[in-house]
Structures are given as structure tokens and as C-alpha cells.
Amino acid sequence: MAAPGPWGDRRARRIGLLGGSFNPAHPGHRHVALRALHALRLDQVWLLVSPGNPLKPRAGMAPFAERLASAQAVGDGVRVIATGIEAAIGERYSARTLERLSLLFPRTRFVWIIGADNLWQLPRWRQWRDLARRTPIAVLPRPCWTRKALHGAAASTLRQRRRGPAALLTGAPPAGGAGWSLVQAREHPASATALRLAATNAAR
């Protein structure tokens, strides 16, 4: 199955969006995608390879084509699909990306998938409240981050909209915006930072 194109389509689906730099992609990304796929009963998870994360430095960032290829390597091309659609539509801020995708794929129900580390730093994202109001958010545990994130500013602000995973894409959304959920899963130890460090040390 081909990756989603920038022209969109009108198919009715339930799609999880796992965005990131994928610098590089690793088994932890696949673990998160598959857990969300099954827990939320999604049709697919799209690995959204960012053309450039505004919150991360350019130094040490691999070329976009290389990062996309690494994401394709951890996907299966059927249920977990790597895509460079953010670069194709000229977006890099998540709220804007979701706004555009909702127009391009009007019959698709999207859920934004993040690790607990990103739940913690969500208030640093541009228009994060708009994103949380419009789109359900699924949070996956991350080592050393889960408990901290659940007591952070974003979780506190959105506490009235927390739901179980089964209810995230069913029924009417809670008052004030879309819901969010912590999806129970084991914490996968893989880290892109650790992989880059290991590659650097091996090259010395």
C-alpha cells in the first residue's frame, strides 16, 4: 500500500499519526506504532517524518531522505507506513499539519500518538491547545518520563478530557475538545540519541 499522497483522498479510516525526526528510526518506534494500532483499533499508523523539528537543533540531524528511509525500514508498508507528507505539504508544526491533513482526508479520523516525554513538553509546541482541542491524543509510556508527564502542565490542563483508550475514537468527544488517553504498554528502552552516540563511538 502506497504512502499517503499530498493530494489526499476521501476514504473513511482511523489513522494514528506518530510524528518525529526519526534520527534514526528504531524498534521503539515500531513498538509504539503497533501498540497504538491494536489498543485503539486503528486501520493504520503513519510515521510522519518531520522535515525539521522546530524544537531540535539542526546540528547532528541526518538528511531528510536518510531519516525517511530509516522510518520505512521499521514500518511494514501496510499497517505501519512511513511518509514524508509533512515536507510535501510544506508544514513542520504539528497543529498546522493536522489542520491540513483534516482538509486533505476529510473522512479520516486521526489520533495523534506521542510518547510521555512529548506530553511533558507539549506546552512548548506552537498552538498545542488547538491541537488538543481538535484531535484525540494517545500517550505511550517512555522510560523515566511517564510519571513525570502525568503530573505535568499539559496533563493538568487536559485532565477533564482524559479517557480510556477504547473510548478515544468512539462516541461524542468530552466537553471542551477531543480526549486523550494513556495507552498501557511496556516501556521500550530504544533511543535515537543512544543509537547516534553508539554510531559515533563506533566510528572513532
N, C-alpha and C positions, 0 to 999 in steps of 0.2 A: 504494500500500500504506500502510495507516494506521500511525502511530507505535505502539510497544508501549504497552498499557494497564496500569494498576496492578493489574489482576486476574490478569494472566499468562496462559499457555497451555501446552500440552504438545507443541508442535511440536519436532521434532528438527532443530536448526540449529547452525551455527558462527557466532557473533556476536562481532565486535570492539567493544569499548567504549572510546570516546575521550571522556574527561571533560574539563571545563574551564569557565571562566567565559564564554568566547566574548564578550569585551567589547572589540571586537566579534569575530564570526567573520570569517575571511578566507580567501583562496585557499590559504594554507599549511595550514589545517585540512583542506581538501578534498584537497590533495596527500597529506598523511599518511594520510587515510582510504582513498584509492584505492590507494596503495602497499601498505598493510597488507591491504586487501581481496584484492589479487591475489597478493601474496607468501605469505599464509597460507591462501589458498583459502577465504575466508570467504563466507558467504551474504549477510551484511550488516555494515555498521558503524553503530552507534548513536552519535550525538553527544549525550552526556549533559550537558545544560546545568545547571550547578550552581545551586541556589537561593541559595548563598552560600558561597564558598570560605573555610574557616576560616583559611587561611594568607594571605589577601589582605585589605587594608583595605577598608572599606565606601566610603570616600571615592573618588569617581570611578567607582564601579561603576554601570553603567546598570541600569534596572529589569529584572526577570527577563523580562517579556514582550518587551521590546526585544531582549534577548540571544538569547532563543529564536527570534525572528523572523530575526535575523541568521544563526543556525545553519541555519535552514530554507532560507535563501537560498543557502547554499553546498552543501547537500545536494541530492539528486535525488529524494527521496521514495520511492525504490525500493531501491537498494543502499546508499545513504548517507542515513540517516534521523535528523533532529533530534528529540529527545524531552525533555520536562520530567518524566520519570518519577521522578527523584530528589525533586523537590518534591512530586509526587503521593503518594509513599510516606513522605514526611517524613524523608528521610535527606540528609546532606551530607558524611559521612565515607565515603571510598571503600570501606574494608573492610566497613563496615556495609551499604553499597549492594550490594556483591557478594553478601554473605550473603543479603540479601532477594531479590535477583534470582534466585539459585540456587534459592530456595524457590518463587518465582513461575513460573519457567521451568525445571522440573526436568530436561527433556530437552535443554536448550540447553547447548552447550559455549561458554563465554565465554573471551575473551582480553582482557586489559587493555592498551590501547595508550597509550604515553606518549612524549613527546619526551625526548631525552637530558638536558635541563635538569631534568626531573622525576625521572629516575633519580638524578641527583646529590642532589636534596633529598628523596628517598624516605624516609630515616630520620627526617625531621621529621613524616611522616604518622602519624596515630594507627593503631595496630595494623598497621603496614606489613608486619611479618613474617607475620602471619596472612594478609594479602592475598597475599603472595608464595608462601606455602605452599599456598594453595588454588587460585590462579588463575594460568595462564600469563601472562607479561608480554612484550609486543613493544615494543622501544625503537626509535624512529626518530631519525636524526641531526638535530641542531639546530646552527646556526652558533655557533661559539665554545664549545660545550658537550660535544660528543661525546667527544673525547679525555679531557677532564677527568672526565666522568661514568664512563667505563670504568675509571678509576683511583680512583673514589670509594668510600665506605664500603659502599653497597648492592651495587655490583658485586663488591666484595671478599667480602662476606658470602655472596653467592649464586654465587660463581664456579664451584662444583662442579655447579651446575644449569644452566649456560649451554648452549644447544643451537642448531643451525641452524634457520632459520625453517621449513623443511619438516618438521622433527621436533617442532615446538612443540605441535601438536594431534594427533599420531599416536603410537600405541604407549603403553607404560606411562610414567608420569612418573618423573623421576630420584629417587633416594633423598633423602628429607628434604623433599619438596614439589614443587610444579609447576616447570617450566622457564622460562627466559627467553631471549630472543634479540635480537640487534641486526639489524634489517632494513635491508639496504643500500638507500639512496635518496639522491638529491641533496638537499642542504640548501636548503630553501626559505627565502628571505630575509624573507618577510612576518612582521610582528609586530603584535600588538594594541596594544602600548604605542606603537609608532611611528605607527599609524593614529590613536590617540587624540590624540597630540601634534600630528599634522598637522591634525586637525579643529579642535583648539584654536587653532592658529596661523591657520588659515583664517578662524576666526570673529572674530579680533581686527581 
